[in-house]
Amino acid sequence: MKKAAVIILAALIALTTSLAASAKYDAFSKIEVTPDVHLIDDDTTQEQGGSGNPIQYVEGYGVGYSSLNDIVYFPDVDFGENGAKQMTIFFSYGHDDGSATTLDVYIDDYENSEPVCSFEIGFTGGWESTFAQEITADCNIPGGVHTVYVQFTNDRSGSFTYITFTEADPVEVPEPETTEDIAEEAPVVAAETFDPVVATAAIAAASAALIATLSKKNKSK
């Protein structure tokens, strides 16, 4: 029994180590936009925010020339056991006209799932990363290793240089009750006292009544 428990524990440790090793990013540290960032460009919307250019990495801006439907994604992000309750994006937006860029964030599947959070970001002072501000939104992301997709959802463009997440609070799991706990909680029901004299008298009375009933039926025939 002890040997089996050791084997199971070793397997769990190996699995956890394997998952951690396969993760590329720590969700709770800054996940930087770098020249090799993963991008999905919608070439039909390049005039709707991107000034005719595909989305791309731009030094001093992070992501640049973003247009409607363009996506920046980060594979293999490790959210640990508890997942995340907030996402923060370091974003810059240069239109000082009351407009705003809108973003949706998806986990693992941006085509067939609902966004875990959304952003609406107005003027931050300029387009360069020196004008960027940290913008935070609530989310609910499960633990484990996931791909994070950030999609631009209107034609107002914008740039960002990193994202990060706030870890969710651990879920408290109640300890299972033991047989001793159940026994202590069970109500004590007092057993009724059995009186053989009373029981015998009751049986005799019932028998006499039954005999009398049968006798009447026989006479009526």
C-alpha positions as CSV (number, residue, x, y, z in Angstrom):
1,M,0.0,0.0,0.0
2,K,2.8,2.4,1.0
3,K,4.7,1.5,-2.2
4,A,1.7,2.3,-4.3
5,A,1.2,5.7,-2.6
6,V,4.9,6.5,-3.3
7,I,4.5,5.6,-7.0
8,I,1.4,7.8,-7.4
9,L,3.1,10.7,-5.6
10,A,6.1,10.4,-7.9
11,A,3.9,10.4,-11.0
12,L,2.1,13.5,-9.8
13,I,5.3,15.3,-9.2
14,A,6.6,14.3,-12.6
15,L,3.4,15.5,-14.3
16,T,3.5,18.9,-12.5
17,T,7.2,19.3,-13.4
18,S,6.5,18.4,-17.0
19,L,3.7,21.0,-17.2
20,A,5.8,23.7,-15.6
21,A,8.7,23.0,-18.0
22,S,6.4,23.2,-21.0
23,A,5.0,26.6,-20.0
24,K,6.6,29.5,-21.9
25,Y,5.3,32.3,-19.8
26,D,4.4,32.9,-16.1
27,A,1.0,34.6,-16.1
28,F,1.8,36.6,-12.9
29,S,4.9,38.2,-14.4
30,K,5.1,40.7,-17.2
31,I,4.6,38.9,-20.5
32,E,6.5,41.2,-22.9
33,V,5.8,41.9,-26.6
34,T,9.0,41.1,-28.4
35,P,10.1,41.0,-32.1
36,D,9.1,37.3,-32.3
37,V,5.6,37.9,-30.9
38,H,2.8,35.8,-32.4
39,L,0.4,37.7,-34.6
40,I,-2.7,37.0,-36.7
41,D,-3.4,39.7,-39.3
42,D,-6.7,40.2,-41.0
43,D,-5.6,41.4,-44.4
44,T,-9.1,42.5,-45.3
45,T,-9.2,45.2,-42.6
46,Q,-5.7,46.8,-42.9
47,E,-7.3,50.2,-43.8
48,Q,-9.5,50.0,-40.6
49,G,-6.9,51.1,-38.1
50,G,-3.6,49.9,-39.5
51,S,-3.1,52.6,-42.2
52,G,-2.8,49.9,-44.8
53,N,-0.2,47.9,-43.0
54,P,-0.4,44.5,-41.3
55,I,-0.1,44.3,-37.6
56,Q,3.5,44.0,-36.6
57,Y,6.1,44.6,-33.9
58,V,7.4,48.2,-33.9
59,E,10.3,49.2,-31.7
60,G,9.3,51.8,-29.1
61,Y,5.6,50.9,-29.6
62,G,5.3,47.1,-29.0
63,V,2.5,46.0,-31.2
64,G,1.8,48.5,-34.0
65,Y,-0.5,49.0,-37.0
66,S,-3.3,47.1,-35.4
67,S,-6.6,46.9,-37.3
68,L,-10.1,45.4,-36.8
69,N,-9.9,41.7,-36.0
70,D,-6.1,41.5,-35.7
71,I,-4.8,39.3,-32.9
72,V,-1.8,39.1,-30.7
73,Y,-1.4,35.8,-28.9
74,F,0.8,34.2,-26.2
75,P,1.0,30.4,-26.1
76,D,1.8,28.3,-23.1
77,V,1.0,30.7,-20.3
78,D,1.1,29.1,-16.9
79,F,-1.8,30.2,-14.6
80,G,-0.7,27.8,-11.8
81,E,-3.3,26.0,-9.7
82,N,-5.6,28.9,-8.9
83,G,-6.0,30.7,-12.3
84,A,-6.4,34.5,-12.6
85,K,-9.0,37.0,-11.5
86,Q,-7.7,40.1,-13.3
87,M,-5.8,41.0,-16.4
88,T,-3.6,44.1,-16.9
89,I,-2.5,45.5,-20.3
90,F,0.1,48.2,-20.8
91,F,-1.5,50.1,-23.6
92,S,-1.0,53.4,-25.5
93,Y,-3.7,55.2,-27.6
94,G,-3.1,58.5,-29.4
95,H,-6.4,59.7,-30.6
96,D,-7.5,62.7,-28.4
97,D,-11.0,62.9,-29.8
98,G,-13.1,61.0,-27.3
99,S,-12.8,57.7,-29.1
100,A,-11.4,54.5,-27.7
101,T,-9.9,51.2,-28.8
102,T,-11.7,48.0,-27.8
103,L,-10.2,44.6,-27.1
104,D,-11.5,41.2,-26.3
105,V,-9.4,38.5,-24.6
106,Y,-9.9,34.8,-25.2
107,I,-8.4,31.7,-23.7
108,D,-7.4,28.8,-25.9
109,D,-10.0,29.3,-28.6
110,Y,-10.9,32.8,-30.0
111,E,-13.3,31.5,-32.7
112,N,-15.8,29.4,-30.7
113,S,-15.6,30.8,-27.2
114,E,-16.7,33.9,-25.2
115,P,-14.1,36.5,-24.2
116,V,-12.9,36.2,-20.6
117,C,-12.6,40.0,-20.4
118,S,-12.8,43.1,-22.6
119,F,-11.1,46.5,-22.6
120,E,-12.2,49.9,-23.8
121,I,-9.2,52.3,-23.7
122,G,-9.3,56.0,-24.5
123,F,-6.5,58.6,-25.0
124,T,-3.4,57.9,-23.0
125,G,-1.2,60.8,-24.2
126,G,0.3,59.3,-27.4
127,W,1.0,56.2,-29.4
128,E,4.5,55.4,-28.2
129,S,5.1,53.1,-25.2
130,T,6.3,56.1,-23.1
131,F,2.6,57.2,-23.1
132,A,1.3,53.7,-22.2
133,Q,-0.9,53.2,-19.1
134,E,-1.7,50.0,-17.2
135,I,-5.4,49.2,-17.7
136,T,-7.0,46.4,-15.7
137,A,-10.1,44.3,-16.2
138,D,-11.7,41.5,-14.1
139,C,-11.6,38.0,-15.6
140,N,-12.1,34.4,-14.6
141,I,-9.3,32.2,-16.0
142,P,-8.9,28.6,-14.8
143,G,-5.6,27.2,-13.6
144,G,-3.3,25.3,-15.9
145,V,-1.4,26.2,-19.1
146,H,-3.3,28.2,-21.7
147,T,-3.0,30.3,-24.8
148,V,-4.0,33.9,-24.4
149,Y,-5.5,35.8,-27.4
150,V,-5.8,39.6,-27.5
151,Q,-8.1,40.7,-30.3
152,F,-8.7,44.3,-31.6
153,T,-12.4,44.6,-32.1
154,N,-12.8,48.1,-33.7
155,D,-10.9,50.3,-36.2
156,R,-9.2,52.6,-33.7
157,S,-5.8,50.8,-33.5
158,G,-3.5,51.2,-30.5
159,S,-0.3,49.6,-29.1
160,F,0.8,47.6,-26.1
161,T,4.1,46.3,-24.8
162,Y,3.1,43.7,-22.1
163,I,0.3,42.0,-20.3
164,T,0.1,40.4,-16.9
165,F,-2.4,38.8,-14.6
166,T,-3.5,38.8,-10.9
167,E,-3.7,35.3,-9.3
168,A,-7.2,34.2,-8.2
169,D,-7.8,33.4,-4.6
170,P,-7.3,29.7,-3.7
171,V,-10.5,27.7,-3.4
172,E,-11.0,26.2,0.0
173,V,-12.0,22.5,-0.2
174,P,-13.7,21.3,3.0
175,E,-12.2,18.2,4.5
176,P,-14.3,15.0,4.1
177,E,-16.0,13.8,7.2
178,T,-14.7,10.7,8.9
179,T,-16.9,7.9,10.2
180,E,-16.2,9.2,13.8
181,D,-17.6,12.7,12.8
182,I,-20.7,11.1,11.3
183,A,-21.2,9.0,14.4
184,E,-20.9,12.1,16.6
185,E,-23.4,14.1,14.5
186,A,-26.0,11.3,14.2
187,P,-29.0,11.8,16.5
188,V,-29.5,9.3,19.3
189,V,-32.9,7.7,19.1
190,A,-34.2,6.0,22.2
191,A,-35.5,2.5,21.6
192,E,-39.1,1.9,22.9
193,T,-39.3,-0.6,25.8
194,F,-40.7,-3.9,24.7
195,D,-43.3,-5.4,27.3
196,P,-44.0,-9.0,26.5
197,V,-47.2,-9.1,28.7
198,V,-48.7,-6.2,26.8
199,A,-47.7,-7.7,23.5
200,T,-49.3,-11.0,24.3
201,A,-52.5,-9.4,25.5
202,A,-52.7,-7.4,22.2
203,I,-52.1,-10.5,20.1
204,A,-54.8,-12.4,22.1
205,A,-57.3,-9.6,21.6
206,A,-56.7,-9.4,17.9
207,S,-57.0,-13.2,17.5
208,A,-60.3,-13.2,19.4
209,A,-61.7,-10.4,17.2
210,L,-60.7,-12.3,14.1
211,I,-62.3,-15.5,15.3
212,A,-65.5,-13.7,16.2
213,T,-65.6,-12.1,12.7
214,L,-65.1,-15.4,11.0
215,S,-67.8,-17.1,13.1
216,K,-70.4,-14.4,12.2
217,K,-69.6,-14.9,8.5
218,N,-70.1,-18.7,8.8
219,K,-73.5,-18.3,10.5
220,S,-74.7,-15.9,7.9
221,K,-74.1,-18.5,5.2
